[in-house]
């Protein structure tokens, strides 16, 4: 569930997951396996992550995850949508 993932990101702690294509551009936010149709690599990824928690829960990464979640709240998304709609209206008036 994408909403739950965002909630987890707001904690700042590392997340280990199956492949979620929405977050593929953010490898430091979520540790996920590369394949979309096969989760066989998930236990190994989990083990590697647990073995290196200091690295994956480093302060800089915690801040990055929290910041990402904060910048993608419902209210922030609504603000973006509103700005986009206003831009479209302005463009249509010009044309």
SVG drawing of the C-alpha trace seen along z (x, -y; Angstrom):
<svg xmlns="http://www.w3.org/2000/svg" viewBox="-9 -36 36 53">
<polyline fill="none" stroke="black" stroke-width="0.4" points="0.0,0.0 1.6,-3.2 0.0,-5.3 1.5,-3.0 4.9,-3.2 4.8,-7.0 3.8,-6.6 6.9,-4.4 9.1,-6.9 8.0,-9.6 9.7,-7.6 13.0,-8.0 13.9,-4.4 15.0,-2.0 12.3,-0.1 12.8,3.3 10.3,4.1 9.4,5.9 9.8,3.8 7.7,0.7 8.2,-1.0 7.0,-4.4 10.1,-4.6 12.6,-3.1 14.3,-6.5 15.0,-6.7 17.2,-3.7 18.2,-5.3 14.6,-5.7 13.5,-2.1 15.6,1.0 13.8,3.1 14.5,6.0 15.0,5.2 12.5,7.6 8.8,6.9 7.5,10.4 9.8,12.4 10.4,11.9 13.0,14.6 15.8,12.1 13.8,10.4 15.1,12.6 18.7,11.9 18.1,8.1 16.5,8.2 19.4,10.0 22.0,7.6 20.0,4.6 19.7,5.9 23.5,6.6 24.2,3.0 21.5,1.1 24.0,-1.6 24.6,-2.4 20.9,-2.3 19.7,-4.2 22.4,-6.8 21.3,-10.3 21.5,-11.7 19.3,-8.9 16.8,-9.3 16.5,-13.0 16.2,-12.3 13.3,-9.9 11.5,-12.2 11.9,-15.2 10.6,-13.1 7.5,-12.1 7.0,-15.7 7.2,-17.0 4.6,-14.5 1.8,-14.9 -1.8,-15.2 -1.8,-18.9 1.4,-19.4 0.1,-17.3 -3.1,-19.3 -1.1,-22.5 0.8,-21.2 -2.4,-20.2 -3.9,-23.6 -0.8,-25.4 -0.9,-23.1 -4.6,-23.9 -4.0,-27.6 -1.1,-27.4 -3.4,-25.5 -6.1,-28.2 -3.6,-31.0 -2.3,-29.2 -5.8,-28.7 -6.5,-32.4 -3.4,-33.3 -4.4,-31.1"/>
</svg>
